[in-house]
């Protein structure tokens, strides 16, 4: 292939680099989300009542909240330092520090969950929660081991290994959850949690052994902690930002559980469906920091920030609109007619996902130019909103939890946009927000008029609208792929 060939120009454009990296990350994420949807569709049919499924969903959210404490940012710090010190004597020390910290810290968390399980169950007046949480507690230990192993793979730029092993782990755990619920049908909650915890621990240990042995790292659980303070100074701010982002949904569901276990299941199912929309941004978040940080030229960083944000919106906005527009048939198809009421939460969940896409990806772009502490600030906005508003509003209006999330993410997105402008990464609102919105409106004009016409015209007009929207995007963005990389 010649130096000046069109294909090489495409490959070397900023847009080409972004999409090529993104597609590598997206495949595994779609598999994980699909596995989660299939698992949810099976479980709602195994549990005898919506109340029982709601209690199981609540147990998962409690474990999710506890899981957010894992690592405390030390794994993230290890990834950063180890990527710079792969051939330095400090490399194995960084790994050992993160491994030992994760090991002992997760064991303490698991023990705490075992001891607190009866108290948590008493809060919800749901005695079945206690044994389920006890059985699930060792999963915190498995998650810590897996996180350290995967952070090591990322530090060595082995994204393929990281994606494959993560997919294997998630598929194994989801399969074990379904199998445990079906095999132990008399007590599906304990069966699902127990079997999935055992399988997850086994897979996590195998992944860790593979990651450590191939690099000659020691798995001895005792040793020095002298690197821990330095690693904590870098890792804790990022961890706090990610935790403030991730705890919002579990917190809303745990508060909702005080009012109605049925609503917990309905809201949880709505969020599982719109998870496909969130996966789009997740993929961009994985690749954005190195994509922006690798070139120190401020103009290049600005252009790449705008490309990442705009391309994300081209996908997120139409998918969010589709989830809202087709909420009832989607919910009925995946979870069955018994859970059709979950459809009323899907449009709200889609709105929150679209708003969070702007805030989450914007914060990653800021991290790409070294503004890591601002990630905590941006993510704290919806977190504080939910923390304050949740206990006040949800007990009175059980449906208000998802709306709190929407409001919080809108404020957070506004803050992210302002900070991007403040640090010379300002978006072009007409191009980076306006174009995706126009393309989305064109696509769903066809779907709207198709539904009004009915009959064979419904799919025809919907496909015509989709094609028109894609054609608009192609017309706007094709020149980006002809610009050579600086």
C-alpha positions in Angstrom: 0.0 0.0 0.0 1.5 3.3 -1.1 2.3 6.2 1.2 -0.3 8.4 -0.3 -3.1 5.8 -0.9 -6.7 6.8 0.2 -6.9 3.8 2.5 -3.8 4.8 4.4 -5.2 8.4 4.7 -8.3 6.9 6.2 -6.3 4.8 8.6 -4.2 7.7 9.7 -7.0 10.2 10.2 -8.1 11.1 13.8 -11.6 9.8 13.1 -10.2 6.5 11.7 -8.0 6.0 14.7 -10.9 6.7 17.1 -13.4 4.4 15.4 -10.9 1.6 14.9 -10.0 1.6 18.6 -13.6 2.0 19.6 -14.9 -1.0 17.6 -12.3 -3.2 19.3 -13.6 -2.3 22.7 -17.3 -2.3 21.7 -17.5 -6.0 20.7 -16.8 -7.3 24.1 -19.1 -4.8 25.8 -22.0 -5.8 23.6 -21.5 -9.4 24.4 -21.5 -8.6 28.2 -24.7 -6.6 27.9 -26.4 -9.3 25.9 -25.4 -11.9 28.4 -26.9 -9.7 31.1 -30.2 -9.3 29.2 -30.5 -13.0 28.6 -29.8 -13.7 32.2 -32.4 -11.2 33.3 -35.0 -12.7 30.9 -34.4 -16.2 32.3 -34.4 -15.1 35.9 -37.7 -13.2 35.8 -39.3 -16.5 34.6 -37.7 -18.6 37.3 -38.7 -16.6 40.3 -42.2 -17.5 41.5 -43.4 -13.9 42.0 -42.4 -10.3 41.2 -41.9 -9.7 44.9 -39.3 -12.5 45.0 -37.5 -11.3 41.9 -37.5 -7.8 43.4 -35.8 -9.0 46.5 -33.2 -10.8 44.5 -32.6 -7.6 42.5 -32.2 -5.8 45.7 -29.6 -8.3 46.9 -27.7 -7.7 43.7 -27.8 -3.9 44.2 -26.5 -4.2 47.8 -23.6 -6.3 46.6 -23.1 -3.8 43.8 -22.8 -1.0 46.3 -20.3 -3.0 48.4 -18.4 -3.8 45.2 -17.8 -0.1 44.5 -15.5 0.0 47.4 -13.2 -2.6 45.9 -9.7 -1.5 45.0 -10.1 2.1 46.2 -8.3 3.3 43.1 -5.0 1.4 43.8 -5.6 -0.9 40.7 -6.0 2.2 38.5 -2.8 3.7 39.9 -1.0 0.4 39.3 -2.1 0.5 35.7 -0.6 4.0 35.2 2.7 3.4 37.0 3.2 -0.1 35.6 2.6 1.1 32.0 5.7 3.4 32.6 7.8 1.0 34.6 7.3 -2.3 32.8 11.0 -3.0 32.6 11.9 -1.3 35.9 12.5 -3.0 39.2 9.6 -1.0 40.5 7.1 -2.8 38.2 6.8 -6.0 40.3 6.6 -3.9 43.5 3.7 -1.9 42.1 1.9 -5.1 41.2 2.5 -6.7 44.6 1.3 -3.6 46.4 -2.0 -3.5 44.4 -2.4 -7.3 44.7 -1.9 -7.4 48.5 -4.1 -4.3 49.1 -6.9 -5.8 47.0 -6.6 -9.2 48.7 -6.8 -8.0 52.3 -9.2 -5.1 51.7 -11.7 -7.3 49.9 -11.5 -10.0 52.6 -12.4 -7.3 55.1 -15.3 -6.2 53.0 -16.5 -9.7 52.6 -16.4 -10.3 56.3 -18.2 -7.0 56.9 -21.0 -8.1 54.5 -21.4 -11.5 56.4 -21.7 -9.7 59.7 -24.0 -6.9 58.5 -26.3 -9.2 56.4 -28.9 -9.8 59.2 -29.0 -6.0 59.9 -29.5 -5.2 56.2 -32.2 -7.8 55.9 -33.9 -6.3 59.0 -33.9 -2.8 57.5 -36.1 -4.1 54.6 -38.1 -6.6 56.7 -36.9 -9.3 54.3 -35.4 -12.2 56.2 -34.4 -14.0 53.0 -31.9 -11.3 52.2 -29.5 -12.3 55.0 -28.6 -15.8 53.7 -28.4 -14.5 50.1 -25.9 -11.8 51.1 -23.8 -14.2 53.2 -23.5 -16.6 50.3 -22.6 -13.7 47.9 -20.0 -12.1 50.2 -17.0 -14.0 48.8 -17.8 -12.6 45.4 -16.2 -9.3 46.6 -12.9 -11.2 47.0 -13.2 -12.7 43.5 -13.9 -9.2 42.0 -10.8 -7.7 43.7 -8.6 -10.5 42.3 -10.0 -10.1 38.8 -9.7 -6.3 38.8 -6.0 -6.5 39.7 -5.3 -9.1 37.0 -7.2 -7.1 34.4 -5.5 -3.8 35.4 -2.2 -5.6 34.8 -3.2 -6.6 31.3 -4.2 -3.1 30.5 -0.9 -1.8 31.8 0.9 -4.0 29.3 -1.5 -2.9 26.4 -3.0 -6.3 26.2 -6.5 -5.1 25.5 -7.4 -8.3 23.6 -6.5 -10.5 26.6 -8.4 -8.1 28.9 -11.5 -8.2 26.7 -11.5 -12.0 26.3 -11.0 -12.8 29.9 -13.6 -10.3 31.1 -16.1 -11.8 28.6 -15.3 -15.3 29.8 -15.7 -14.2 33.4 -19.1 -12.5 32.8 -20.5 -15.2 30.7 -19.4 -17.9 33.3 -21.0 -15.9 36.1 -24.2 -15.2 34.2 -24.5 -18.8 33.2 -23.9 -19.9 36.8 -26.5 -17.5 38.0 -29.1 -18.9 35.6 -28.1 -22.5 36.3 -28.1 -22.0 40.1 -31.6 -20.4 40.0 -33.0 -23.2 37.8 -31.3 -26.1 39.6 -32.2 -24.8 43.1 -35.7 -23.8 42.1 -37.0 -24.2 45.6 -34.7 -21.4 46.7 -33.6 -19.6 43.5 -32.1 -16.6 45.1 -29.5 -18.5 47.2 -28.9 -21.0 44.4 -28.2 -18.2 41.9 -25.9 -16.3 44.2 -24.1 -19.3 45.6 -23.3 -21.0 42.3 -22.3 -17.7 40.6 -20.0 -16.8 43.5 -18.2 -20.1 43.3 -17.8 -20.0 39.6 -16.7 -16.4 39.6 -14.0 -17.1 42.3 -12.7 -20.0 40.2 -12.4 -18.0 37.0 -10.9 -14.9 38.8 -8.2 -17.1 40.3 -7.3 -18.6 37.0 -7.1 -15.2 35.3 -4.9 -13.9 38.1 -2.5 -16.9 37.9 -2.2 -16.4 34.2 -1.5 -12.7 34.5 1.0 -13.0 37.2 2.9 -16.1 36.0 3.5 -14.9 32.5 5.3 -11.8 33.9 7.0 -13.4 36.8 5.1 -11.5 39.5 4.8 -13.0 43.0 1.4 -13.8 44.5 2.8 -13.9 48.0 0.2 -12.2 50.3 2.7 -10.5 52.6 5.3 -7.8 52.1 6.1 -4.1 52.0 3.5 -1.3 51.6 6.0 1.6 50.9 4.5 2.3 47.4 0.9 2.5 48.7 0.8 6.2 49.7 2.1 7.4 46.3 -0.3 5.1 44.4 -3.2 6.2 46.6 -2.6 9.9 45.8 -3.1 9.2 42.1 -5.8 6.5 42.3 -8.2 7.7 45.0 -9.5 10.8 43.1 -10.3 8.7 40.0 -11.8 6.0 42.1 -14.0 8.6 44.0 -15.3 10.0 40.7 -16.1 6.5 39.3 -17.7 5.5 42.5 -19.9 8.6 42.7 -21.0 7.8 39.1 -21.7 4.1 39.7 -23.4 4.1 43.1 -26.4 6.2 42.0 -28.5 3.4 40.4 -27.9 0.9 43.3 -28.7 3.6 45.8 -32.0 4.4 44.1 -33.0 0.8 44.1 -32.0 0.1 47.7 -34.1 3.1 48.8 -37.0 2.0 46.5 -36.8 -1.4 48.2 -38.1 0.2 51.4 -41.3 1.1 49.6 -41.9 -1.7 47.0 -39.9 -4.8 46.0 -42.0 -5.0 42.8 -40.9 -1.5 41.7 -37.3 -2.6 42.3 -37.7 -5.3 39.8 -39.5 -3.1 37.2 -36.9 -0.3 37.4 -34.0 -2.8 37.3 -35.4 -4.3 34.1 -35.8 -0.9 32.5 -32.2 -0.1 33.3 -31.0 -3.4 31.9 -32.7 -2.6 28.5 -31.2 0.9 28.3 -27.8 -0.6 29.3 -27.3 -1.1 25.6 -27.3 2.7 25.1 -24.8 3.1 28.0 -22.5 0.5 26.5 -21.9 2.9 23.6 -20.4 5.6 25.9 -18.6 3.0 27.9 -16.7 1.9 24.8 -15.7 5.5 24.0 -14.6 6.0 27.6 -12.2 3.1 27.4 -10.4 4.5 24.4 -10.7 8.2 25.0 -7.9 8.9 27.6 -5.0 7.4 25.6 -6.6 8.7 22.3 -6.4 12.3 23.6 -3.3 12.0 25.8 -1.0 10.5 23.3 -0.6 13.8 21.4 0.4 16.8 23.5 -0.6 19.3 20.8 -3.6 21.3 22.3 -5.2 21.7 18.9 -5.1 18.0 18.3 -6.5 17.3 21.8 -9.3 19.8 21.1 -10.2 18.2 17.8 -10.1 14.7 19.2 -12.3 15.7 22.1 -14.9 17.0 19.7 -14.7 13.9 17.5 -15.1 11.5 20.5 -18.1 13.5 21.8 -19.8 13.9 18.5 -19.4 10.3 17.3 -20.7 9.1 20.7 -23.8 11.3 20.3 -24.5 10.0 16.8 -25.0 6.6 18.3 -26.4 7.3 21.8 -29.1 9.7 20.8 -30.8 7.5 18.2 -30.5 4.4 20.4 -32.0 6.2 23.4 -34.9 7.5 21.3 -35.5 4.0 19.9 -35.6 2.5 23.5 -38.1 5.1 24.5 -40.3 4.8 21.3 -40.4 1.0 21.4 -40.4 0.6 25.2 -43.5 -1.6 25.5 -42.7 -4.2 22.8 -39.1 -4.4 24.0 -40.0 -5.0 27.6 -42.7 -7.5 26.7 -40.4 -9.4 24.4 -37.5 -9.6 26.8 -39.1 -10.0 30.2 -42.7 -11.1 29.4 -46.1 -9.5 29.7 -46.0 -9.8 33.5 -43.3 -7.1 33.6 -44.9 -4.8 31.0 -45.2 -2.0 33.6 -41.4 -1.7 33.4 -42.0 0.1 30.1 -43.0 3.3 31.8 -39.5 3.6 33.3 -37.7 3.0 30.0 -38.1 6.5 28.5 -36.9 8.0 31.8 -33.9 5.6 31.9 -33.1 6.5 28.2 -33.1 10.2 29.0 -30.7 9.7 32.0 -28.4 7.6 29.8 -28.2 10.2 27.1 -27.5 13.0 29.6 -24.9 10.9 31.4 -23.2 10.1 28.1 -22.3 13.8 27.8 -21.1 14.0 31.5 -19.2 10.7 31.6 -17.4 11.1 28.3 -16.7 14.7 28.9 -15.0 13.8 32.2 -12.9 11.3 30.4 -11.8 13.9 27.9 -10.8 16.1 30.8 -8.8 13.2 32.3 -7.1 12.8 28.9 -5.5 16.3 29.4 -4.5 15.6 33.0 -7.5 17.1 34.8 -8.2 13.9 36.8 -9.5 15.7 39.9 -12.3 17.3 37.8 -13.7 13.8 37.2 -14.6 13.6 40.8 -16.3 17.0 40.6 -18.4 16.2 37.5 -19.4 12.8 38.9 -20.2 14.2 42.3 -23.1 16.4 41.0 -25.6 13.6 40.2 -24.3 11.6 43.1 -25.0 14.3 45.7 -28.3 15.0 44.0 -29.4 11.3 44.4 -28.0 11.1 47.9 -30.0 14.1 49.2 -33.1 13.8 47.1 -33.5 10.0 47.2 -34.4 9.6 50.9 -36.7 12.6 50.7 -38.7 11.9 47.5 -38.7 8.1 46.8 -40.6 7.1 50.0 -43.3 9.6 49.0 -43.3 9.0 45.2 -41.8 5.6 44.4 -41.5 6.5 40.7 -39.3 9.6 41.4 -35.9 7.7 41.6 -35.2 7.5 37.9 -36.3 11.2 37.5 -33.8 12.2 40.1 -31.1 10.5 38.0 -32.2 12.5 34.9 -32.1 15.8 36.8 -28.7 15.0 38.3 -27.1 14.0 35.0 -28.4 17.1 33.3 -26.7 19.3 35.8 -23.6 17.1 35.6 -23.6 17.3 31.8 -23.9 21.1 32.0 -20.9 21.2 34.3 -18.9 18.9 32.0 -19.6 21.1 29.0 -18.5 24.3 30.9 -15.3 22.7 32.1 -14.4 21.5 28.6 -14.8 25.0 27.4 -12.8 26.4 30.4 -9.8 24.0 29.6 -9.7 24.8 25.9 -11.7 21.7 24.8 -14.8 23.7 23.9 -17.5 21.9 21.9 -19.0 23.3 18.8 -22.7 23.1 19.9 -24.1 23.2 16.4 -21.9 20.4 15.1 -21.2 18.3 18.3 -24.7 18.4 19.7 -27.0 19.9 17.0 -26.0 17.4 14.2 -26.7 14.3 16.3 -30.0 15.7 17.4 -31.1 16.6 13.9 -30.0 13.1 12.6 -32.0 11.5 15.4 -35.1 13.6 14.6 -34.9 12.6 11.0 -34.6 8.9 11.8 -37.6 9.0 14.1 -39.8 11.1 11.9 -40.0 8.0 9.8 -40.8 5.8 12.8 -43.4 8.2 14.0 -45.3 8.6 10.8 -44.9 4.9 10.2 -46.7 4.1 13.4 -49.5 6.5 12.5 -49.9 4.9 9.0 -49.7 1.4 10.3 -49.7 -1.8 8.3 -46.8 -2.5 5.9 -46.0 1.2 5.8 -44.7 1.2 9.4 -41.5 -0.7 8.8 -41.0 0.9 5.4 -41.2 4.4 6.7 -39.1 3.5 9.8 -36.3 2.1 7.6 -36.6 5.1 5.3 -36.1 7.5 8.2 -33.1 5.5 9.5 -31.5 5.5 6.0 -32.0 9.3 5.7 -30.5 9.9 9.1 -27.4 7.7 8.3 -27.0 9.5 5.0 -27.0 12.9 6.8 -24.3 11.7 9.2 -22.2 10.3 6.3 -22.5 13.7 4.4 -21.3 15.6 7.5 -18.5 13.3 8.6 -17.0 11.7 5.5 -14.5 14.6 5.2 -13.1 13.7 8.6 -11.8 10.4 7.3 -9.9 12.2 4.5 -7.9 14.4 6.9 -4.4 12.9 7.5 -3.2 12.5 11.1 -0.8 15.2 12.1 
